[in-house]
Amino acid sequence: MSLPSPWVDRIFTKLAVTYGQRFLGLYAGLDLQAVKDDWAHELRGYAQSPSAIKHALTVLPIDKPPTVLEFKQLCRGAPQYADTKQLESPRTPPPANMVEAVAEVVKAKPNDAKQWAYDLRDRELRSKGEGVTLAQKTMWRAVLGVDQPS
């Protein structure tokens, strides 16, 4: 499927305004519709990536207007952004088996094995909860036997 004709028309308008006769002169004596059809064919892969075409139009060379193949190369240089959404912070405590696993590790260490839990508790209280993750809060509470807040 070729790039839609209105898109090619807009590209040509931008290039004609930017480069003037230098761009139009590239195709002097040729059937302009045939040239536009060739551009539509060559850029067909960007019908689903208008941001790549926009990128190409913002990084045009200063010294000369691009041919269709040079314009296509500019499109290839567009940054690739994944369409991702940021994950929300977990709102539930980690699974019980994780708490149990940490508790087992802590039990296996002699001498102040729970010190890390006391340190996290103190840090949470000093900072009013800032800088301590939900997982850390859950873990120190489980190890020290403190009920989880509702």
C-alpha positions as CSV (number, residue, x, y, z in Angstrom):
1,M,0.0,0.0,0.0
2,S,1.4,3.3,-1.1
3,L,1.7,6.4,1.1
4,P,-1.6,8.4,0.8
5,S,-1.5,11.1,-1.9
6,P,-2.4,13.9,0.5
7,W,0.7,13.0,2.6
8,V,2.9,13.1,-0.5
9,D,1.3,16.4,-1.5
10,R,2.1,17.9,2.0
11,I,5.7,16.6,1.8
12,F,6.2,18.2,-1.6
13,T,4.7,21.4,-0.4
14,K,7.1,21.5,2.5
15,L,10.1,20.7,0.3
16,A,9.1,23.3,-2.3
17,V,8.6,26.0,0.3
18,T,11.9,25.0,2.0
19,Y,14.1,24.6,-1.1
20,G,12.1,26.5,-3.7
21,Q,13.3,26.0,-7.3
22,R,16.2,23.7,-6.2
23,F,13.6,21.1,-5.2
24,L,11.2,21.7,-8.1
25,G,14.1,21.7,-10.6
26,L,15.0,18.1,-9.6
27,Y,11.9,17.1,-11.5
28,A,11.8,19.6,-14.3
29,G,10.5,18.0,-17.5
30,L,9.1,15.0,-15.7
31,D,5.4,14.2,-15.1
32,L,5.0,15.5,-11.6
33,Q,2.2,13.0,-10.8
34,A,4.5,10.1,-11.8
35,V,7.2,11.6,-9.5
36,K,4.7,11.8,-6.6
37,D,3.5,8.3,-7.3
38,D,7.1,7.1,-7.0
39,W,7.5,8.9,-3.7
40,A,4.3,7.3,-2.5
41,H,5.6,3.9,-3.5
42,E,9.1,4.4,-2.0
43,L,7.7,5.7,1.3
44,R,4.9,3.1,1.6
45,G,6.5,1.6,4.7
46,Y,5.9,4.9,6.6
47,A,2.1,5.0,6.2
48,Q,2.0,3.5,9.7
49,S,4.8,5.8,11.0
50,P,3.8,9.4,10.4
51,S,6.3,10.4,13.2
52,A,9.1,9.1,11.0
53,I,8.0,11.4,8.1
54,K,7.7,14.3,10.6
55,H,11.2,13.6,11.8
56,A,12.6,13.6,8.3
57,L,10.9,16.9,7.6
58,T,12.6,18.4,10.7
59,V,16.1,17.2,9.8
60,L,16.3,18.2,6.2
61,P,19.7,18.8,4.8
62,I,20.7,22.5,4.5
63,D,22.7,22.3,1.3
64,K,20.4,20.5,-1.1
65,P,16.9,19.1,-1.3
66,P,16.7,15.3,-0.8
67,T,15.8,12.8,-3.4
68,V,13.1,10.2,-2.5
69,L,15.8,7.7,-1.5
70,E,17.6,10.3,0.7
71,F,14.3,11.3,2.2
72,K,13.6,7.6,3.0
73,Q,17.0,7.5,4.7
74,L,16.0,10.5,6.8
75,C,12.8,8.6,7.8
76,R,14.9,5.6,8.8
77,G,16.8,7.8,11.2
78,A,13.7,8.6,13.3
79,P,13.9,7.7,16.9
80,Q,12.0,4.5,17.8
81,Y,9.7,5.0,20.7
82,A,7.9,2.1,22.2
83,D,4.2,2.7,22.9
84,T,4.4,1.9,26.6
85,K,2.5,3.0,29.6
86,Q,4.1,3.5,32.9
87,L,3.2,0.8,35.4
88,E,1.3,1.8,38.5
89,S,2.9,1.3,41.9
90,P,1.9,-2.0,43.5
91,R,-1.0,-1.5,46.0
92,T,-0.9,-4.9,47.6
93,P,1.8,-6.4,49.8
94,P,4.1,-9.0,48.2
95,P,3.0,-12.6,48.3
96,A,3.2,-14.4,51.6
97,N,5.8,-16.8,50.3
98,M,8.2,-13.9,49.8
99,V,7.8,-12.7,53.3
100,E,8.3,-16.2,54.6
101,A,11.4,-16.6,52.4
102,V,13.0,-13.4,53.8
103,A,12.0,-14.5,57.4
104,E,13.8,-17.8,56.9
105,V,16.9,-16.1,55.7
106,V,16.8,-13.7,58.6
107,K,16.4,-16.6,61.1
108,A,19.4,-18.4,59.6
109,K,21.8,-15.5,60.4
110,P,23.1,-15.2,64.0
111,N,23.7,-11.9,65.9
112,D,21.4,-9.1,65.1
113,A,19.7,-10.9,62.2
114,K,16.8,-8.5,62.4
115,Q,18.9,-5.4,62.5
116,W,18.0,-4.6,58.9
117,A,14.3,-4.7,59.8
118,Y,14.9,-2.3,62.7
119,D,16.9,0.0,60.4
120,L,14.1,0.1,57.9
121,R,11.5,0.7,60.6
122,D,13.6,3.6,61.9
123,R,14.1,5.0,58.4
124,E,10.4,4.9,57.7
125,L,9.5,6.6,60.9
126,R,12.2,9.3,60.5
127,S,11.2,10.1,56.9
128,K,7.4,9.7,57.5
129,G,7.3,6.8,55.0
130,E,9.2,8.5,52.2
131,G,12.2,6.6,50.7
132,V,11.0,3.2,51.9
133,T,9.3,1.0,49.3
134,L,6.1,-0.8,50.0
135,A,8.0,-4.1,49.8
136,Q,10.5,-2.9,52.4
137,K,7.7,-1.8,54.7
138,T,6.0,-5.1,54.3
139,M,9.2,-7.1,55.0
140,W,10.3,-5.3,58.2
141,R,6.8,-5.5,59.6
142,A,6.6,-9.2,58.8
143,V,10.0,-9.9,60.4
144,L,9.3,-7.8,63.5
145,G,5.7,-9.1,63.8
146,V,4.1,-5.7,63.4
147,D,0.6,-5.6,61.9
148,Q,0.3,-4.2,58.4
149,P,-1.5,-0.8,58.4
150,S,-4.8,-0.8,56.5
